[in-house]
């Protein structure tokens, strides 16, 4: 499924089979999650994607071919491909262990072709082995929704009371990790989304309500997954002094002006960007220990446009996963 230009539907196409570079594997794709980042790319909210583009960066596949320098994986291995597809390893960010900020980084399904396909190529050095506890569709959202949620949770520090704004694919996974760590989860959904609030409660949220309502008690931290800038001042009002508000999205509407008093008291607003391979190794080792149980709905690859439409409308519980 190919994106030719922003704000156009994806088209079904027959493309030449990818060939592995020296460090690459070619995968027979078994599942690819549908991420809100894919929607931002499709809707033109992220600038300068490679076009035409095969989207998708939550890829689970079986190695079909290996490049000459690949020693980590063999044909038949099941691996996952995340958003970070390559980093230079030599810039100041990479040398400080912050490859997620590499200025020359390449991103799967954005600057390189991704997993809305039957075959996909990826740099083996940036792929991960997948825990056997998960089938292909269950594993797919772990590769971005899970990883970004995990990085955002670590950025929230040791918060015991945690607010999650936007209870979608990422929040439903990070909520399970938070409960495993004995944190109290407060889930915020769109006003009127009773089903989303009920879903959050089934995953252990101690409270679930609309994003325009205050929580029943002050929070130590909040993570914002919804791409709505107005939630930043709302979350600042919800956290106690010394609290942290983590913006976990790659794109958001503008943050409106807010009074200094809701930031005062050593409250912190910060973002998380992309992921590192260390994040992936830690999270994929943790997931089966929790154990995280992803809620997924399988959608045929040819219906990728329907999946993006449903994500845009908020008509999703958990995560959608495309299956060739």
JOWO-V159309 format. One record per backbone hydrogen bond with DSSP energy under -0.5 kcal/mol. NH is the residue of the N-H (numbers start at 1). CO is the residue of the C=O. E is the energy in kcal/mol with one decimal. If there is no record, write none. Layout:
nh->NH co->CO e->E
nh->NH co->CO e->E
//
This chain:
nh->2 co->11 e->-3.0
nh->3 co->53 e->-3.5
nh->4 co->2 e->-0.6
nh->7 co->42 e->-3.8
nh->8 co->5 e->-1.3
nh->11 co->2 e->-2.6
nh->15 co->13 e->-0.6
nh->24 co->21 e->-1.5
nh->25 co->122 e->-2.7
nh->26 co->65 e->-2.4
nh->27 co->25 e->-0.5
nh->27 co->120 e->-3.7
nh->28 co->62 e->-2.9
nh->29 co->27 e->-0.9
nh->29 co->118 e->-1.9
nh->30 co->60 e->-3.0
nh->31 co->60 e->-1.7
nh->32 co->322 e->-2.1
nh->33 co->58 e->-2.2
nh->34 co->320 e->-2.7
nh->35 co->33 e->-0.7
nh->38 co->35 e->-0.9
nh->39 co->35 e->-1.2
nh->40 co->36 e->-2.3
nh->41 co->37 e->-2.3
nh->42 co->38 e->-2.7
nh->43 co->39 e->-2.6
nh->44 co->41 e->-1.3
nh->45 co->40 e->-2.6
nh->46 co->40 e->-1.1
nh->47 co->45 e->-0.5
nh->50 co->110 e->-3.0
nh->52 co->3 e->-0.6
nh->53 co->3 e->-2.5
nh->55 co->1 e->-0.5
nh->55 co->53 e->-0.7
nh->59 co->81 e->-1.9
nh->60 co->31 e->-2.8
nh->61 co->79 e->-2.4
nh->62 co->28 e->-2.1
nh->63 co->77 e->-2.8
nh->64 co->26 e->-3.5
nh->65 co->26 e->-1.6
nh->67 co->24 e->-2.9
nh->69 co->22 e->-2.5
nh->70 co->67 e->-1.5
nh->71 co->69 e->-0.5
nh->76 co->63 e->-2.6
nh->77 co->74 e->-2.1
nh->79 co->61 e->-2.6
nh->79 co->77 e->-0.5
nh->80 co->128 e->-2.9
nh->81 co->59 e->-2.3
nh->82 co->126 e->-0.7
nh->83 co->143 e->-0.6
nh->85 co->83 e->-0.9
nh->85 co->106 e->-2.4
nh->86 co->106 e->-1.4
nh->95 co->91 e->-2.5
nh->96 co->92 e->-0.9
nh->96 co->93 e->-0.8
nh->97 co->94 e->-1.8
nh->98 co->93 e->-2.9
nh->101 co->98 e->-2.3
nh->102 co->99 e->-1.5
nh->105 co->102 e->-1.2
nh->106 co->86 e->-2.2
nh->108 co->83 e->-2.6
nh->109 co->112 e->-1.6
nh->110 co->107 e->-1.7
nh->110 co->112 e->-0.7
nh->111 co->107 e->-2.2
nh->112 co->107 e->-1.6
nh->114 co->54 e->-3.3
nh->115 co->56 e->-1.1
nh->116 co->55 e->-2.4
nh->117 co->115 e->-2.3
nh->120 co->27 e->-1.9
nh->122 co->25 e->-2.3
nh->124 co->23 e->-2.6
nh->124 co->122 e->-0.5
nh->126 co->123 e->-2.1
nh->127 co->124 e->-1.3
nh->128 co->80 e->-2.3
nh->130 co->78 e->-1.0
nh->134 co->131 e->-1.5
nh->139 co->135 e->-2.3
nh->140 co->136 e->-1.5
nh->141 co->137 e->-0.7
nh->142 co->139 e->-1.1
nh->143 co->139 e->-0.6
nh->143 co->140 e->-1.8
nh->144 co->141 e->-1.0
nh->146 co->141 e->-2.4
nh->147 co->142 e->-0.9
nh->148 co->144 e->-3.3
nh->149 co->144 e->-0.5
nh->149 co->145 e->-1.6
nh->150 co->146 e->-2.4
nh->151 co->147 e->-2.5
nh->152 co->148 e->-2.6
nh->153 co->149 e->-2.4
nh->154 co->150 e->-2.2
nh->155 co->151 e->-1.9
nh->156 co->152 e->-1.2
nh->157 co->154 e->-1.4
nh->159 co->156 e->-0.7
nh->162 co->160 e->-0.5
nh->162 co->184 e->-3.1
nh->163 co->221 e->-2.4
nh->164 co->186 e->-2.9
nh->165 co->163 e->-0.5
nh->165 co->223 e->-2.9
nh->166 co->164 e->-0.7
nh->166 co->188 e->-2.9
nh->168 co->166 e->-1.1
nh->172 co->168 e->-2.4
nh->173 co->169 e->-0.8
nh->173 co->170 e->-0.8
nh->174 co->170 e->-2.7
nh->175 co->171 e->-2.3
nh->176 co->173 e->-0.5
nh->177 co->173 e->-1.4
nh->178 co->174 e->-2.8
nh->179 co->175 e->-2.3
nh->180 co->176 e->-1.9
nh->181 co->177 e->-1.6
nh->182 co->179 e->-1.9
nh->183 co->178 e->-2.7
nh->184 co->160 e->-3.4
nh->185 co->183 e->-0.6
nh->186 co->162 e->-2.9
nh->187 co->185 e->-0.5
nh->187 co->207 e->-2.6
nh->188 co->164 e->-3.1
nh->189 co->209 e->-2.2
nh->193 co->190 e->-2.2
nh->194 co->192 e->-1.9
nh->197 co->193 e->-1.8
nh->198 co->194 e->-2.4
nh->199 co->195 e->-2.4
nh->200 co->196 e->-2.0
nh->201 co->197 e->-1.8
nh->202 co->198 e->-1.7
nh->203 co->199 e->-0.8
nh->203 co->200 e->-0.8
nh->204 co->201 e->-1.8
nh->205 co->200 e->-2.1
nh->206 co->185 e->-2.0
nh->207 co->185 e->-1.1
nh->209 co->187 e->-2.4
nh->211 co->189 e->-2.5
nh->213 co->210 e->-1.7
nh->219 co->238 e->-2.4
nh->220 co->161 e->-1.7
nh->221 co->161 e->-1.6
nh->222 co->244 e->-2.3
nh->223 co->163 e->-2.9
nh->224 co->246 e->-3.2
nh->225 co->165 e->-2.9
nh->225 co->223 e->-0.7
nh->226 co->165 e->-1.5
nh->228 co->226 e->-1.9
nh->229 co->227 e->-0.5
nh->231 co->228 e->-1.8
nh->232 co->229 e->-1.8
nh->233 co->229 e->-0.5
nh->234 co->230 e->-1.1
nh->235 co->231 e->-2.7
nh->236 co->232 e->-2.4
nh->237 co->233 e->-1.9
nh->238 co->234 e->-1.0
nh->239 co->235 e->-1.5
nh->240 co->219 e->-3.2
nh->242 co->265 e->-1.8
nh->243 co->240 e->-2.1
nh->244 co->220 e->-1.3
nh->245 co->268 e->-3.2
nh->246 co->222 e->-3.1
nh->246 co->244 e->-0.5
nh->247 co->245 e->-0.5
nh->247 co->270 e->-3.3
nh->248 co->224 e->-2.5
nh->248 co->246 e->-0.8
nh->249 co->224 e->-0.6
nh->253 co->227 e->-1.3
nh->256 co->254 e->-0.6
nh->262 co->259 e->-1.5
nh->263 co->260 e->-1.6
nh->264 co->260 e->-2.4
nh->267 co->263 e->-1.5
nh->268 co->243 e->-2.3
nh->270 co->245 e->-2.6
nh->272 co->247 e->-1.8
nh->280 co->276 e->-1.7
nh->281 co->277 e->-2.5
nh->282 co->278 e->-2.6
nh->283 co->279 e->-2.8
nh->284 co->280 e->-2.5
nh->285 co->281 e->-1.2
nh->286 co->282 e->-1.9
nh->287 co->283 e->-2.9
nh->288 co->284 e->-0.6
nh->289 co->286 e->-1.3
nh->290 co->286 e->-1.4
nh->290 co->287 e->-0.6
nh->291 co->287 e->-0.7
nh->292 co->287 e->-2.7
nh->294 co->292 e->-0.5
nh->296 co->294 e->-0.7
nh->297 co->319 e->-2.1
nh->299 co->321 e->-3.0
nh->301 co->323 e->-1.8
nh->303 co->300 e->-2.2
nh->304 co->301 e->-1.5
nh->307 co->303 e->-2.0
nh->308 co->304 e->-2.4
nh->309 co->305 e->-2.3
nh->310 co->306 e->-2.5
nh->311 co->307 e->-2.2
nh->312 co->308 e->-2.4
nh->313 co->309 e->-2.0
nh->314 co->310 e->-0.7
nh->314 co->311 e->-0.7
nh->315 co->310 e->-2.7
nh->316 co->314 e->-1.0
nh->318 co->316 e->-0.6
nh->319 co->295 e->-2.5
nh->319 co->317 e->-0.5
nh->320 co->34 e->-0.5
nh->321 co->297 e->-2.5
nh->322 co->32 e->-3.1
nh->323 co->299 e->-2.4
//
